[in-house]
Amino acid sequence: MITSAQMRAARALLGIDQRVLAEMSGVSLPTIQRMEASDGNVRGVIDTLVKVVDAFERAGIELIGEGAASAEGGRGVRFKQPQPR
């Protein structure tokens, strides 16, 4: 799973806007906009989610799930505990 906050944070780390992410992932800009506007976990077509996650991974971003350890051990940022909305 990927959250809308993870998507925005990953884009910020890469210094890219939604249009560039759309191009990198082969997903339409309106789809990226809808994904980032969602609350919590991004919902959508699995193939679309996989394209976005793959694009981030190719760009060097590791998306870490809740409670999961970072496999690469590099620097990162995460919430200590889930934050209420």
Residue, then its C-alpha position, 0 to 999 in steps of 0.5 A: m500500500i502507498t498513502s497519499a502522504q507518501m506520494r507527496a513526500a516522495r515527490a518532494l524528496l525527488g524535487i518533482d511535480q505531479r506532471v513529472l511523476a505522471e510522465m515517469s510512471g506512465v499514468s495520467l496527470p489527473t490520476i496522479q492528482r486524484m491519488e494524492a488527493s485521497d485520504g490515507n491509503v491510495r485506492g485505485v487500479i492495482d496496475t496503476l498503483v504498481k506503475v507509480v511505486d515502480a517509478f519511485e523505486r527506479a528514482g531511488i525512493e524506498l516506500i516503507g510500510e507501517g511497522a516495516a524496517s527499511a531494507e536498505g538502511g539509508r536515511g529516511v523520515r517516518f512517523k513514530q506513531p500513526q497520526p490522527r487525521 
